[in-house]
């Protein structure tokens, strides 16, 4: 057997790199490094990174994923997708294994470790109707469900599990399996405005005249500006990591759709959506103008590219 060819094919299928074993190329040095790694863990030392070796390697990396963060002077934070790091241009970002991180409990998601890289087609935005991301994580734990990202009141983004896994956040397997999601902290009801002020936060915007599924909603609390900026940074990172296009369902007038969209609900859409696009019983994130925010994100990227090319 050509071990170089096998390992290269395995890496392409499962999503690992020679650097995971401390090497650069698919060569004899990598084969020896894999063999050494296998023997140190009581595995058969054949020098091949097959499914069993990869699953063991994956589990070790996931347990302390922050130890493997790249030391790139241009970026300090990264989202994780199948054990790989993708930059996010946001200072307040915490991985599940870092100090202060929030982690999804095993058994509360579809575990895709050791399997071919999951194809992610769309990103689902939720609000959590909680007072903080930590409170939201406790609620998710009690309910036995999950989400990949949380955005707290101050704009801190938490990644709770690798995007390779399919979180239970969008209602069914046909919507969970092709998606990633975020819960943006917001208690929603205006009666909680006093709580935010008493706890040192600014007054939240009040959203009025928001419509969803053809109905006008009563006024509700909106997101802080820092949360919106964090969300845009997260979208940009997700786009870079997964290739999800800067698209969202729109109305006949070219505005962000405020209604259920069957294509999204059936898991056949590619882009960024709100929870209400998936279910007629959901209203989050009403008032979030995804189309405008995506346009702003794309525009800023184009400006930066123009500056680089000058």
LOLUM-306662 format. One record per residue (C-alpha): residue number from 1; y, x, z. Coordinates in Angstrom, 2 decimals. Layout:
<rs>
{n = NUM	north = Y	east = X	up = Z}
...
</rs>
This chain:
<rs>
{n = 1	north = 0.00	east = 0.00	up = 0.00}
{n = 2	north = 3.51	east = 1.19	up = -0.85}
{n = 3	north = 5.13	east = 0.97	up = 2.58}
{n = 4	north = 8.62	east = 1.55	up = 1.23}
{n = 5	north = 8.28	east = -1.38	up = -1.15}
{n = 6	north = 6.74	east = -3.60	up = 1.56}
{n = 7	north = 9.53	east = -2.93	up = 4.04}
{n = 8	north = 12.22	east = -3.48	up = 1.43}
{n = 9	north = 10.65	east = -6.81	up = 0.44}
{n = 10	north = 10.24	east = -7.78	up = 4.10}
{n = 11	north = 13.90	east = -6.95	up = 4.83}
{n = 12	north = 15.05	east = -9.06	up = 1.90}
{n = 13	north = 12.88	east = -12.00	up = 2.97}
{n = 14	north = 13.47	east = -11.90	up = 6.74}
{n = 15	north = 17.00	east = -10.50	up = 6.84}
{n = 16	north = 16.73	east = -7.15	up = 8.62}
{n = 17	north = 18.13	east = -3.72	up = 7.74}
{n = 18	north = 16.90	east = -0.12	up = 8.22}
{n = 19	north = 19.76	east = 0.35	up = 10.70}
{n = 20	north = 17.89	east = -1.95	up = 13.11}
{n = 21	north = 15.45	east = 0.95	up = 13.51}
{n = 22	north = 18.18	east = 3.61	up = 13.45}
{n = 23	north = 17.72	east = 4.60	up = 9.80}
{n = 24	north = 19.65	east = 4.21	up = 6.54}
{n = 25	north = 17.09	east = 3.89	up = 3.75}
{n = 26	north = 13.70	east = 2.45	up = 2.91}
{n = 27	north = 11.87	east = 5.77	up = 3.02}
{n = 28	north = 9.38	east = 7.80	up = 5.05}
{n = 29	north = 11.86	east = 8.23	up = 7.89}
{n = 30	north = 12.09	east = 4.45	up = 8.24}
{n = 31	north = 8.29	east = 4.10	up = 8.18}
{n = 32	north = 8.00	east = 6.67	up = 10.97}
{n = 33	north = 10.77	east = 4.97	up = 12.97}
{n = 34	north = 9.03	east = 1.58	up = 12.69}
{n = 35	north = 5.73	east = 3.11	up = 13.71}
{n = 36	north = 7.34	east = 4.76	up = 16.75}
{n = 37	north = 9.04	east = 1.49	up = 17.71}
{n = 38	north = 5.76	east = -0.43	up = 17.37}
{n = 39	north = 3.74	east = 2.01	up = 19.50}
{n = 40	north = 6.38	east = 1.98	up = 22.24}
{n = 41	north = 5.78	east = -1.77	up = 22.58}
{n = 42	north = 2.00	east = -1.78	up = 22.37}
{n = 43	north = 1.86	east = -2.99	up = 18.77}
{n = 44	north = -0.27	east = -1.62	up = 15.97}
{n = 45	north = 1.65	east = 1.39	up = 14.60}
{n = 46	north = 1.33	east = 0.81	up = 10.87}
{n = 47	north = 4.99	east = 1.45	up = 9.99}
{n = 48	north = 5.35	east = -1.98	up = 8.39}
{n = 49	north = 7.92	east = -4.48	up = 9.60}
{n = 50	north = 5.84	east = -7.60	up = 9.13}
{n = 51	north = 6.41	east = -11.03	up = 10.71}
{n = 52	north = 5.04	east = -10.07	up = 14.14}
{n = 53	north = 7.06	east = -6.85	up = 14.38}
{n = 54	north = 10.18	east = -8.60	up = 13.12}
{n = 55	north = 9.86	east = -11.45	up = 15.61}
{n = 56	north = 9.53	east = -8.96	up = 18.49}
{n = 57	north = 12.49	east = -6.96	up = 17.19}
{n = 58	north = 14.56	east = -10.13	up = 16.71}
{n = 59	north = 13.90	east = -11.30	up = 20.28}
{n = 60	north = 14.96	east = -7.95	up = 21.75}
{n = 61	north = 18.18	east = -7.90	up = 19.75}
{n = 62	north = 19.04	east = -11.50	up = 20.60}
{n = 63	north = 18.69	east = -10.90	up = 24.32}
{n = 64	north = 21.47	east = -8.31	up = 24.31}
{n = 65	north = 23.11	east = -8.93	up = 20.94}
{n = 66	north = 26.49	east = -7.52	up = 22.00}
{n = 67	north = 24.87	east = -4.08	up = 22.39}
{n = 68	north = 24.47	east = -3.99	up = 18.60}
{n = 69	north = 28.03	east = -4.91	up = 17.63}
{n = 70	north = 29.44	east = -2.59	up = 14.94}
{n = 71	north = 32.03	east = -0.06	up = 16.05}
{n = 72	north = 34.48	east = -0.85	up = 13.26}
{n = 73	north = 38.10	east = 0.05	up = 13.94}
{n = 74	north = 39.25	east = -2.89	up = 11.78}
{n = 75	north = 37.44	east = -5.61	up = 13.74}
{n = 76	north = 36.57	east = -6.14	up = 17.38}
{n = 77	north = 34.68	east = -9.43	up = 17.18}
{n = 78	north = 31.88	east = -10.82	up = 15.04}
{n = 79	north = 29.94	east = -14.02	up = 14.49}
{n = 80	north = 26.16	east = -13.54	up = 14.37}
{n = 81	north = 23.99	east = -14.89	up = 11.57}
{n = 82	north = 20.31	east = -13.92	up = 11.49}
{n = 83	north = 21.01	east = -10.92	up = 13.69}
{n = 84	north = 23.72	east = -9.67	up = 11.35}
{n = 85	north = 27.37	east = -9.29	up = 12.32}
{n = 86	north = 30.21	east = -10.82	up = 10.31}
{n = 87	north = 33.84	east = -10.18	up = 11.30}
{n = 88	north = 36.07	east = -12.85	up = 12.77}
{n = 89	north = 39.79	east = -12.24	up = 12.99}
{n = 90	north = 40.28	east = -13.70	up = 16.45}
{n = 91	north = 40.77	east = -11.84	up = 19.73}
{n = 92	north = 39.30	east = -14.44	up = 22.07}
{n = 93	north = 35.67	east = -14.51	up = 20.98}
{n = 94	north = 32.63	east = -14.29	up = 23.28}
{n = 95	north = 28.96	east = -13.96	up = 22.31}
{n = 96	north = 26.23	east = -15.58	up = 24.40}
{n = 97	north = 25.01	east = -12.28	up = 25.88}
{n = 98	north = 28.47	east = -10.96	up = 26.77}
{n = 99	north = 30.06	east = -11.30	up = 30.20}
{n = 100	north = 31.40	east = -14.83	up = 30.55}
{n = 101	north = 29.40	east = -16.04	up = 27.56}
{n = 102	north = 27.81	east = -19.47	up = 27.22}
{n = 103	north = 24.22	east = -19.69	up = 25.99}
{n = 104	north = 22.12	east = -22.51	up = 24.58}
{n = 105	north = 18.88	east = -23.03	up = 26.47}
{n = 106	north = 15.56	east = -22.35	up = 24.70}
{n = 107	north = 13.93	east = -25.54	up = 23.49}
{n = 108	north = 17.26	east = -27.20	up = 22.72}
{n = 109	north = 17.33	east = -26.17	up = 19.04}
{n = 110	north = 15.09	east = -25.48	up = 16.06}
{n = 111	north = 14.00	east = -21.85	up = 16.54}
{n = 112	north = 14.03	east = -20.02	up = 13.20}
{n = 113	north = 13.55	east = -16.51	up = 14.58}
{n = 114	north = 11.25	east = -14.37	up = 12.47}
{n = 115	north = 11.60	east = -16.69	up = 9.50}
{n = 116	north = 13.45	east = -16.29	up = 6.19}
{n = 117	north = 17.21	east = -16.56	up = 6.45}
{n = 118	north = 18.27	east = -20.16	up = 6.95}
{n = 119	north = 20.36	east = -21.61	up = 4.14}
{n = 120	north = 23.54	east = -23.08	up = 5.63}
{n = 121	north = 25.48	east = -25.52	up = 3.47}
{n = 122	north = 28.08	east = -27.13	up = 5.69}
{n = 123	north = 30.06	east = -26.88	up = 8.91}
{n = 124	north = 30.51	east = -29.88	up = 11.25}
{n = 125	north = 33.58	east = -30.28	up = 13.48}
{n = 126	north = 33.23	east = -32.19	up = 16.76}
{n = 127	north = 35.40	east = -32.82	up = 19.81}
{n = 128	north = 33.59	east = -32.71	up = 23.13}
{n = 129	north = 35.39	east = -35.32	up = 25.32}
{n = 130	north = 35.19	east = -32.74	up = 28.13}
{n = 131	north = 37.82	east = -30.86	up = 30.10}
{n = 132	north = 36.57	east = -27.38	up = 29.16}
{n = 133	north = 33.97	east = -25.60	up = 27.06}
{n = 134	north = 32.00	east = -24.67	up = 30.17}
{n = 135	north = 31.85	east = -28.34	up = 31.11}
{n = 136	north = 30.75	east = -29.17	up = 27.57}
{n = 137	north = 27.93	east = -26.60	up = 27.71}
{n = 138	north = 26.68	east = -28.14	up = 30.97}
{n = 139	north = 26.65	east = -31.58	up = 29.33}
{n = 140	north = 24.76	east = -30.24	up = 26.30}
{n = 141	north = 22.22	east = -28.57	up = 28.61}
{n = 142	north = 21.64	east = -31.79	up = 30.53}
{n = 143	north = 21.21	east = -33.76	up = 27.31}
{n = 144	north = 18.85	east = -31.19	up = 25.78}
{n = 145	north = 21.04	east = -30.65	up = 22.70}
{n = 146	north = 23.16	east = -27.80	up = 21.36}
{n = 147	north = 25.92	east = -26.52	up = 19.12}
{n = 148	north = 26.61	east = -23.06	up = 17.72}
{n = 149	north = 30.26	east = -22.71	up = 18.73}
{n = 150	north = 32.66	east = -24.00	up = 21.37}
{n = 151	north = 36.47	east = -23.70	up = 21.30}
{n = 152	north = 38.10	east = -23.85	up = 24.73}
{n = 153	north = 41.56	east = -25.10	up = 25.72}
{n = 154	north = 43.12	east = -21.63	up = 25.36}
{n = 155	north = 41.56	east = -20.99	up = 21.97}
{n = 156	north = 38.62	east = -18.92	up = 23.23}
{n = 157	north = 35.65	east = -19.26	up = 20.89}
{n = 158	north = 32.14	east = -19.07	up = 22.34}
{n = 159	north = 29.08	east = -18.54	up = 20.15}
{n = 160	north = 26.10	east = -19.96	up = 22.04}
{n = 161	north = 23.25	east = -19.01	up = 19.70}
{n = 162	north = 22.57	east = -17.21	up = 16.43}
{n = 163	north = 23.42	east = -19.28	up = 13.35}
{n = 164	north = 19.91	east = -18.55	up = 12.08}
{n = 165	north = 18.78	east = -21.26	up = 14.50}
{n = 166	north = 19.41	east = -24.92	up = 13.75}
{n = 167	north = 21.33	east = -26.51	up = 16.63}
{n = 168	north = 20.89	east = -30.17	up = 17.58}
{n = 169	north = 24.43	east = -31.40	up = 17.08}
{n = 170	north = 24.61	east = -33.69	up = 14.06}
{n = 171	north = 22.18	east = -36.49	up = 14.80}
{n = 172	north = 19.07	east = -35.79	up = 12.71}
{n = 173	north = 17.02	east = -33.01	up = 11.18}
{n = 174	north = 18.40	east = -33.66	up = 7.70}
{n = 175	north = 21.93	east = -32.94	up = 8.96}
{n = 176	north = 21.07	east = -30.32	up = 11.59}
{n = 177	north = 18.91	east = -28.06	up = 9.45}
{n = 178	north = 21.52	east = -27.24	up = 6.75}
{n = 179	north = 24.54	east = -27.04	up = 9.09}
{n = 180	north = 26.37	east = -25.22	up = 11.85}
{n = 181	north = 28.77	east = -26.91	up = 14.24}
{n = 182	north = 31.60	east = -26.51	up = 16.72}
{n = 183	north = 32.64	east = -28.56	up = 19.75}
{n = 184	north = 36.41	east = -28.34	up = 20.29}
{n = 185	north = 37.38	east = -29.00	up = 23.89}
{n = 186	north = 39.47	east = -32.15	up = 24.24}
{n = 187	north = 39.10	east = -34.88	up = 26.87}
{n = 188	north = 40.47	east = -37.32	up = 24.25}
{n = 189	north = 41.80	east = -40.07	up = 26.55}
{n = 190	north = 45.55	east = -39.94	up = 27.37}
{n = 191	north = 44.81	east = -40.53	up = 31.06}
{n = 192	north = 43.66	east = -36.89	up = 31.25}
{n = 193	north = 47.04	east = -35.51	up = 30.20}
{n = 194	north = 48.01	east = -35.06	up = 33.85}
{n = 195	north = 44.87	east = -33.01	up = 34.49}
{n = 196	north = 45.82	east = -30.49	up = 31.83}
{n = 197	north = 49.35	east = -30.12	up = 33.18}
{n = 198	north = 48.17	east = -29.79	up = 36.81}
{n = 199	north = 45.69	east = -27.10	up = 35.78}
{n = 200	north = 48.27	east = -24.91	up = 34.08}
{n = 201	north = 47.91	east = -26.01	up = 30.47}
{n = 202	north = 50.65	east = -27.31	up = 28.22}
{n = 203	north = 50.92	east = -30.98	up = 27.46}
{n = 204	north = 48.54	east = -31.92	up = 24.68}
{n = 205	north = 49.88	east = -33.50	up = 21.48}
{n = 206	north = 49.39	east = -37.25	up = 21.30}
{n = 207	north = 47.78	east = -38.39	up = 18.06}
{n = 208	north = 49.01	east = -41.77	up = 16.84}
{n = 209	north = 48.30	east = -43.74	up = 13.69}
{n = 210	north = 44.93	east = -42.07	up = 13.10}
{n = 211	north = 42.41	east = -44.02	up = 11.04}
{n = 212	north = 38.64	east = -43.68	up = 10.73}
{n = 213	north = 36.12	east = -45.94	up = 8.95}
{n = 214	north = 38.98	east = -48.27	up = 8.01}
{n = 215	north = 40.13	east = -48.85	up = 11.58}
{n = 216	north = 43.26	east = -47.63	up = 13.32}
{n = 217	north = 42.52	east = -45.83	up = 16.59}
{n = 218	north = 44.47	east = -46.19	up = 19.81}
{n = 219	north = 46.60	east = -43.10	up = 20.61}
{n = 220	north = 44.52	east = -40.16	up = 21.86}
{n = 221	north = 44.96	east = -36.54	up = 22.89}
{n = 222	north = 45.04	east = -33.98	up = 20.09}
{n = 223	north = 44.16	east = -30.30	up = 19.88}
{n = 224	north = 46.36	east = -27.47	up = 21.12}
{n = 225	north = 47.93	east = -25.25	up = 18.41}
{n = 226	north = 45.83	east = -22.33	up = 19.71}
{n = 227	north = 42.68	east = -24.36	up = 19.15}
{n = 228	north = 43.68	east = -25.16	up = 15.58}
{n = 229	north = 44.36	east = -21.48	up = 14.84}
{n = 230	north = 41.04	east = -20.53	up = 16.42}
{n = 231	north = 39.30	east = -23.16	up = 14.29}
{n = 232	north = 40.85	east = -21.78	up = 11.10}
{n = 233	north = 39.75	east = -18.24	up = 12.06}
{n = 234	north = 36.24	east = -19.54	up = 12.71}
{n = 235	north = 36.13	east = -21.37	up = 9.36}
{n = 236	north = 37.18	east = -18.19	up = 7.60}
{n = 237	north = 34.45	east = -16.18	up = 9.35}
{n = 238	north = 31.83	east = -18.83	up = 8.58}
{n = 239	north = 32.89	east = -18.88	up = 4.94}
{n = 240	north = 32.50	east = -15.10	up = 4.80}
{n = 241	north = 29.12	east = -15.12	up = 6.53}
{n = 242	north = 27.47	east = -18.06	up = 4.79}
{n = 243	north = 29.40	east = -18.71	up = 1.59}
{n = 244	north = 30.21	east = -22.30	up = 2.61}
{n = 245	north = 32.99	east = -23.26	up = 0.17}
{n = 246	north = 36.49	east = -24.24	up = 1.28}
{n = 247	north = 35.81	east = -27.88	up = 0.43}
{n = 248	north = 35.94	east = -31.14	up = 2.38}
{n = 249	north = 35.44	east = -34.81	up = 1.43}
{n = 250	north = 38.69	east = -36.26	up = 0.10}
{n = 251	north = 40.02	east = -39.72	up = -0.68}
{n = 252	north = 41.10	east = -40.93	up = -4.12}
{n = 253	north = 44.55	east = -39.62	up = -3.22}
{n = 254	north = 43.31	east = -36.10	up = -2.54}
{n = 255	north = 43.68	east = -36.39	up = 1.25}
{n = 256	north = 41.02	east = -35.65	up = 3.87}
{n = 257	north = 38.59	east = -38.57	up = 3.79}
{n = 258	north = 38.60	east = -40.73	up = 6.92}
{n = 259	north = 35.32	east = -42.45	up = 6.11}
{n = 260	north = 31.56	east = -41.97	up = 6.22}
{n = 261	north = 30.26	east = -39.97	up = 3.25}
{n = 262	north = 26.65	east = -40.57	up = 2.23}
{n = 263	north = 26.28	east = -37.16	up = 0.57}
{n = 264	north = 27.18	east = -35.48	up = 3.87}
{n = 265	north = 24.97	east = -37.80	up = 5.94}
{n = 266	north = 21.99	east = -37.00	up = 3.70}
{n = 267	north = 22.51	east = -33.24	up = 4.09}
{n = 268	north = 23.40	east = -32.66	up = 0.45}
{n = 269	north = 27.03	east = -31.60	up = 0.86}
{n = 270	north = 28.55	east = -28.11	up = 0.87}
{n = 271	north = 31.80	east = -27.60	up = 2.77}
{n = 272	north = 33.59	east = -28.38	up = 6.03}
{n = 273	north = 33.31	east = -31.87	up = 7.51}
{n = 274	north = 33.99	east = -33.96	up = 10.61}
{n = 275	north = 31.29	east = -35.72	up = 12.59}
{n = 276	north = 32.49	east = -39.10	up = 11.36}
{n = 277	north = 31.65	east = -38.07	up = 7.79}
{n = 278	north = 28.00	east = -38.09	up = 8.92}
{n = 279	north = 27.85	east = -41.26	up = 11.00}
{n = 280	north = 29.67	east = -44.59	up = 10.94}
{n = 281	north = 29.34	east = -44.70	up = 14.75}
{n = 282	north = 31.32	east = -41.48	up = 15.28}
{n = 283	north = 35.10	east = -40.97	up = 15.27}
{n = 284	north = 35.41	east = -37.20	up = 15.81}
{n = 285	north = 37.43	east = -35.46	up = 14.60}
{n = 286	north = 39.82	east = -38.26	up = 13.57}
{n = 287	north = 43.31	east = -36.95	up = 12.83}
{n = 288	north = 42.04	east = -33.46	up = 11.94}
{n = 289	north = 43.43	east = -32.80	up = 8.46}
{n = 290	north = 40.69	east = -30.48	up = 7.25}
{n = 291	north = 41.97	east = -30.43	up = 3.66}
{n = 292	north = 45.42	east = -29.14	up = 4.64}
{n = 293	north = 44.03	east = -26.59	up = 7.10}
{n = 294	north = 41.56	east = -25.27	up = 4.53}
{n = 295	north = 44.36	east = -24.98	up = 1.98}
{n = 296	north = 46.39	east = -22.97	up = 4.50}
{n = 297	north = 43.42	east = -20.71	up = 5.21}
{n = 298	north = 42.80	east = -20.06	up = 1.52}
{n = 299	north = 46.50	east = -19.48	up = 0.89}
{n = 300	north = 46.73	east = -16.87	up = 3.63}
{n = 301	north = 43.68	east = -15.08	up = 2.22}
{n = 302	north = 45.25	east = -15.05	up = -1.26}
{n = 303	north = 48.49	east = -13.62	up = 0.15}
{n = 304	north = 46.60	east = -10.82	up = 1.90}
{n = 305	north = 44.69	east = -10.02	up = -1.29}
{n = 306	north = 47.94	east = -9.83	up = -3.25}
{n = 307	north = 49.38	east = -7.43	up = -0.66}
{n = 308	north = 46.26	east = -5.22	up = -0.85}
{n = 309	north = 46.45	east = -5.11	up = -4.65}
{n = 310	north = 50.16	east = -4.19	up = -4.80}
</rs>
